[in-house]
Amino acid sequence: MEVGAVGAMRYVKDGIKAAKLVMQYSKHTFLVGEQASVFAISMGLQGPTNLSSSESIETWSNWKDNGCQPNFRRDVIPANGCGPYRARDSVGSKKVGCSQSGSVEETESRSCLVGPHNHDTISMAVFDRMGHIAAGTSTNGATFKIPGRVGDGPIAGSAAYADSEVGACGATGDGDIMMRFLPCYQVVESMRRGMEPKLAAEDAISRIARKFPDFVGAVFAVNTNGVHAGSCHGWTFQYSVRNAHMKDVEVFTVLPDQKATL
């Protein structure tokens, strides 16, 4: 099994290509930060490149004008400003979340921080004619994340996992929560033990939901026979499928706690 990953990589657009270069041209598994960018550029990827767009700059400016809210900090002072931050003396006494208006409030919920409108993860699994399976995930990360944060995207077994003897899995959602459970590793290992993709996906999601009832996330699972399924929690999830016998891509919709439908 070969694995390559990059994280916290700036100035290089093609993150998934950089991850493949780590796999092909190094004996390492995971490179991060500035040196990941240096490696990717040295291996032929374009860069350094300014990846900001007019839309992202406007989003960031509006966020700054709103007191850097919402964000992923907790138990810090100031709770409603842009910093500089320091730890609150009574750590753990309050949790900082956000309301529907985006203002900060004391709550356990994280659902306002991760959702379809502030999330851009793409996870894929591909089978070749010889039966080899590859899986990969690419993401820009959580909007308004704390600088230096690495999510679940590059963590083998979390946002993607594949074993050509069994099948593959891809995941998306609240990566800070999901990486604690390695849901895609769980899915593939469940299928290895004989579980069907649907049950394997549901089992992986339910393990997270039992600990974090308000988390938002989803997985898809596919075995070596091409049987596929998805499961999600906290949102409606869609995934697409195409094989050699299909004329076009089919999109499957998964409702929370329900099976996939066309």
C-alpha positions in Angstrom: 0.0 0.0 0.0 1.4 3.4 -1.1 0.4 6.7 0.5 1.3 10.3 -0.1 -0.1 13.4 1.6 0.5 17.2 2.0 -1.0 19.6 4.5 -1.0 23.3 5.3 0.6 23.8 1.8 0.5 27.3 0.4 1.2 28.8 -3.0 0.6 25.5 -4.9 -2.8 25.0 -6.5 -2.8 21.2 -7.2 -2.7 19.7 -3.7 -3.7 16.2 -4.8 -0.9 16.2 -7.4 1.5 17.2 -4.7 0.4 14.4 -2.6 0.9 11.9 -5.4 4.5 13.3 -5.9 5.2 12.6 -2.3 4.1 9.1 -2.8 6.1 8.7 -6.1 9.3 10.5 -5.3 9.9 10.1 -1.6 9.9 7.5 1.1 7.8 9.7 3.3 4.1 9.7 3.7 3.2 13.2 4.7 4.8 16.6 4.1 3.4 19.9 5.6 3.8 23.6 5.4 6.3 25.7 3.5 8.6 22.7 2.8 5.7 20.8 1.2 5.3 23.7 -1.2 9.1 23.7 -1.9 9.0 20.0 -2.6 6.0 20.2 -4.9 7.5 23.0 -6.9 10.8 21.2 -7.2 9.0 18.2 -8.6 7.5 20.3 -11.4 4.2 21.8 -10.1 3.6 25.4 -10.8 4.4 27.9 -8.1 4.7 29.9 -6.0 1.2 31.1 -7.0 -1.1 33.6 -5.3 -4.2 31.5 -4.7 -6.4 34.3 -3.4 -9.4 35.3 -5.5 -11.6 38.5 -5.4 -14.3 36.3 -3.8 -12.0 34.9 -1.1 -10.6 38.4 -0.3 -14.1 39.8 0.1 -15.1 36.9 2.3 -12.0 37.5 4.5 -12.6 41.3 4.7 -16.2 40.8 5.7 -15.1 38.3 8.4 -12.6 40.7 9.8 -15.2 43.5 9.8 -17.4 41.2 11.8 -14.8 40.8 14.6 -13.3 37.6 13.1 -16.5 35.8 13.9 -17.3 32.9 13.6 -14.0 31.1 14.3 -12.7 27.9 15.8 -11.2 29.3 19.0 -12.6 28.6 22.4 -11.7 29.5 26.0 -9.8 32.6 24.8 -9.9 36.3 25.4 -11.2 38.2 23.6 -14.1 36.0 22.7 -15.6 38.4 20.2 -12.6 40.0 18.6 -9.7 39.4 16.3 -7.0 39.1 18.9 -4.3 39.0 19.9 -5.7 36.1 21.9 -4.8 34.7 25.3 -6.1 31.8 27.3 -9.1 32.4 29.6 -8.2 31.6 33.2 -11.1 29.1 33.7 -10.5 26.8 30.7 -13.4 24.6 29.8 -16.0 26.8 31.6 -17.6 27.9 28.3 -17.8 26.7 24.8 -17.9 29.3 22.0 -20.0 28.6 18.9 -22.1 30.7 16.6 -25.7 31.7 16.1 -27.7 31.8 12.8 -26.6 35.4 12.4 -23.0 34.5 12.7 -22.5 36.1 16.1 -20.7 34.3 18.8 -22.7 32.7 21.6 -22.1 30.1 24.3 -23.0 26.8 22.9 -21.7 23.3 22.2 -22.8 23.3 18.5 -20.2 23.2 15.7 -22.7 22.9 12.9 -22.5 26.5 11.9 -18.8 26.2 11.3 -19.0 23.3 8.8 -21.6 23.0 6.1 -22.3 23.0 2.3 -21.5 26.7 2.0 -18.2 26.8 3.8 -16.8 23.5 2.8 -15.1 22.3 -0.4 -13.9 18.7 0.1 -13.7 16.4 -2.9 -13.1 12.7 -2.2 -12.8 10.1 -4.9 -12.2 6.4 -5.3 -11.1 4.9 -8.7 -10.8 1.3 -9.9 -8.7 0.4 -12.9 -9.1 -2.5 -15.3 -6.7 -4.7 -13.2 -8.7 -4.2 -10.1 -6.3 -1.8 -8.4 -8.0 0.8 -6.3 -6.9 4.4 -5.5 -8.6 6.9 -3.3 -7.8 10.5 -2.6 -9.2 13.6 -1.0 -8.5 17.3 -1.7 -9.7 20.3 0.3 -9.0 23.9 1.0 -9.8 23.3 4.6 -12.4 24.8 6.9 -13.3 28.4 6.3 -12.0 30.7 9.0 -9.7 28.0 10.4 -6.9 28.9 12.8 -3.6 29.3 10.8 -1.6 26.1 11.0 -4.6 23.8 11.2 -4.5 20.5 9.3 -7.8 18.7 8.8 -8.7 15.2 8.0 -8.1 15.4 4.3 -4.4 14.2 4.3 -4.9 11.8 7.2 -4.8 8.2 5.8 -7.8 6.4 7.0 -9.8 9.5 7.8 -11.0 11.3 4.6 -9.9 8.5 2.3 -8.7 4.9 2.4 -8.4 2.0 -0.1 -7.3 -1.5 -0.2 -7.5 -3.3 -3.5 -8.4 -6.6 -1.7 -11.5 -5.0 -0.1 -12.7 -1.7 -1.5 -12.5 2.0 -0.7 -14.1 4.9 1.2 -14.2 8.7 1.0 -15.4 11.1 3.7 -16.3 14.8 4.1 -17.6 16.9 7.0 -16.2 18.2 10.2 -12.7 17.0 9.8 -11.6 18.0 13.3 -14.1 15.5 14.7 -13.9 12.9 12.0 -10.2 12.4 12.1 -10.5 11.2 15.7 -12.3 8.1 14.5 -10.6 7.3 11.2 -14.0 6.6 9.6 -12.7 5.4 6.2 -10.3 3.0 7.8 -13.2 1.7 9.9 -15.4 1.3 6.7 -12.8 -0.7 4.8 -11.9 -2.9 7.7 -15.6 -3.6 8.3 -16.0 -4.6 4.7 -12.9 -6.8 5.1 -14.8 -8.7 7.8 -17.7 -9.2 5.5 -20.0 -6.2 6.1 -21.8 -4.8 3.1 -20.9 -1.2 2.1 -24.2 0.2 3.4 -23.8 -1.2 6.8 -20.1 -0.4 7.0 -20.8 3.2 6.1 -23.7 3.5 8.6 -21.6 1.9 11.3 -18.7 4.3 10.9 -21.0 7.4 11.0 -22.9 6.0 14.0 -19.7 5.6 16.0 -19.0 9.3 15.6 -22.6 10.4 16.2 -22.7 8.6 19.5 -19.9 10.7 20.8 -20.7 13.9 19.0 -24.5 14.1 18.3 -24.3 17.4 16.5 -21.4 16.7 14.2 -21.8 17.1 10.4 -20.3 14.5 8.1 -20.7 11.7 5.6 -18.9 8.8 4.0 -19.3 6.7 0.9 -18.2 3.1 0.7 -17.6 0.8 -2.3 -16.4 -2.8 -2.4 -14.5 -4.7 -5.0 -17.7 -5.9 -6.6 -18.7 -2.3 -7.3 -21.5 -2.3 -4.6 -21.6 1.2 -3.1 -23.5 3.1 -0.5 -23.3 6.3 1.6 -24.2 7.4 5.1 -24.4 10.9 6.6 -25.3 12.7 9.8 -26.4 16.3 10.2 -26.9 17.1 6.5 -28.0 15.7 3.2 -25.1 14.1 1.3 -24.7 13.4 -2.4 -22.1 11.3 -4.2 -21.7 10.4 -7.9 -20.9 7.1 -9.6 -19.8 6.0 -13.0 -18.6 2.7 -14.3 -17.8 1.1 -17.7 -21.4 0.0 -18.2 -22.9 3.5 -17.6 -23.4 6.1 -20.2 -23.2 9.0 -17.7 -22.6 9.8 -14.1 -25.4 9.0 -11.7 -25.9 11.1 -8.6 -27.1 9.4 -5.4 -28.7 11.4 -2.6 -28.3 10.2 1.0 -30.5 11.6 3.7 -29.5 11.4 7.4 -30.1 7.9 8.7 -31.5 6.8 5.3 -30.2 4.8 2.4 -29.0 6.3 -0.9 -31.6 7.0 -3.6 -31.4 8.2 -7.2 
